Amino acid sequence: MGVAVVALLVALVLLYLFASIKIVRQGYQYTIEHFGRFTTVARPGFNFYPAFFYRVGRRVNMMEQVIDIPGQEIITRDNAMVSTDGVVFFQVLDPAKAAYEVADLMIALQQITTTNLRTVMGSMDLDETLSKRDEINARLLSVVDHATDPWGVKITRVEIKDIRPPTDIVNAMARQMKAEREKRANILEAEGSRASEILRAEGQKQARILEAEGRRESAFRDAEARERAAEAEAKATEVVSDAIQRGGTQAINYFVAQKYVEAVGKFATSPNAKTILFPVEATNLIGTLGGIGELAKEALGSASKPQTPETPQAQVAGARRGPFELPKQ
């Protein structure tokens, strides 16, 4: 009987010891209450608090957590209705405040974030709510973090997930965006046309300048060529004149024959006539050259030789003179 009592007492003692041991997992902290009053916080690991005198009040998650902000309708400053939702990231820094300063931390965070979201977005225009999402997040984070500081909670991030304007506003925005893009396209097209016209005008101007410079250079070269040709002609005439003065009849014969052949060749290549009837014979050309030679001899020897009367043979020869021969005096 005594052994059974001792064994029972030992079992009760062991049971009491096991009930007094508190093992706290990593990432959590437990609040310890002494007869219902908060006394201390049990850290992760092994903790011993006598049973029946101390008990675990709240098991507080010390890791960063996230809660969803349900979708809601918000009226902006310009009376536009938008639907929005978001998420809140937070972390408990003081487990005692989180356990005893607020009844339900999750609901409290959700409600305070929702009300401040309405306040922040309601003070902005529709265009601002759509384009300044980072500013909304920053303002909301500052307001909610300040409001939850007495609860021992740190708000690490507030993110707006989606902002949905009404369908008619979305259609109007689409038309506005299309008109804006068409406007930019027209402006760019006009600028391109202007640049093209300017470049085309510059090109035409440069072309006219180059053409004028080309004409000037061509005229200068033509004048120089005519000058050189005139000098050559004058030189040739001077040489022929010297040859005639020295008594060289062959030079004047060659010069006159060359000019005569060139004139006849021009008649043959004229574009105004397909057939040319030109009564000229080789004997006439030879007679012409002979007559010119005879004229040159008479001109050079008239001072030393006396004039003689023409014979019948000379008269006959005169009748066969070429077109450039003159009758003898």
Residue, then its C-alpha position, 0 to 999 in steps of 0.5 A: m500500500g505504501v509503495a503504491v502511494v509513493a509511486l502515485l506521488v512520484a507520478l504526480v511530481l513528474l506530471y507537475l514538472f512536465a506541466s511546468i516546462k514550456i518549450v517555445r518554438q523559434g519565431y514565436q514568443y509566449t506571454i506568461e500570466h501569474f494568476g491572470r496577470f501578465t508577468t513576463v515573456a517566454r523566449p524561444g527554447f526551454n522555459f520553466y514556470p511552475a504549473f497552476f501558478y503560471r500559465v501561457g496567456r498568448r502565443v504571439n507570432m513574431m515573424e513577418q506576416v501579411i493580411d489582405i485588404p478586401g476590395q472596396e469602392i472609393i470615390t476620388r476627389d474628382n467624384a470618380m468611383v474606383s475599386t481597389d484592394g491591397v496587402v499589408f505586411f507587418q511584424v510584431l515587435d512587442p508581444a505583450k502590447a500585441a496581446y493585451e493592447v488590442a483585442d484582435l490584431m488582424i481585424a484591427l490592422q485590416q480595418i485601420t488600413t481600409t479606412n486610411l486607404r479611403t482617406v488617402m485615395g479620396s484626397m487624390d484625382l483619378d489620374e493621380t490614383l492611377s499614376k502615383r501608386d508609389e506615392i499612395n503606398a508611401r502615404l498609407l504606410s506612414v499613416v498606418d504605421h503611426a496608428t499601429d505603433p501602440w499595438g507593438v506592431k511595425i508595418t513594413r510595407v503596404e501595397i495596392k494590388d489593383i485599381r479598377p476604374p469604371t468601364d465608361i472611364v476606361n473607354a474614355m481613357a482609351r479614346q484619350m490615349k488614342a487621340e494623344r498618340e494620333k496627335r504625336a504621330n501627326i506632329l512627328e509626321a509634320e516635323g518629318s515633312r518639314a525636315s524633308e522639305i528643308l533638306r530638299a530645298e537645301g539640295q536644290k539650292q546646292a544643285r543650282i549653285l553647283e550648276a551655276e559654278g559649272r556654267r561659269e567654269s564652262a564659259f571660262r573654258d570656252a572663252e579660253a578655248r576660243e582665245r587659244a583657237a584665235e591665237a592659233e588661227a592668227k599664228a597660222t595666218e601669220v605663217v602663211s603670210d610670211a610664206i607668201q612674202r617669201g615666195g612660197t606658193q605651195a603654202i597658200n595653195y595648201f591653205v586655200a585647198q583645205k578651206y575649200v574642202e572643208a566648205v564642200g564637206k559641210f554642204a555634204t553633211s547638212p541635215n536640211a537636204k537629203t540629195i545635193l546636186f553640186p556641179v563641181e569637178a575635180t578639174n575645177l578644183i585643180g584649176t582653182l588651185g592652179g589659178i591661185g598659184e598663178l595669181a600669187k606668182e603675178a603678185l610677187g613678180s609684177a614689179s620685175k616682169p612686164q605685162t604681156p597680152e593674153t594669147p588665145q590659149a590663155q583665154v581658153a584657160g581663163a574660161r576654165r578658171g575655178p570660182f576663186e580665180l581672177p582674170k589676169q590684168 
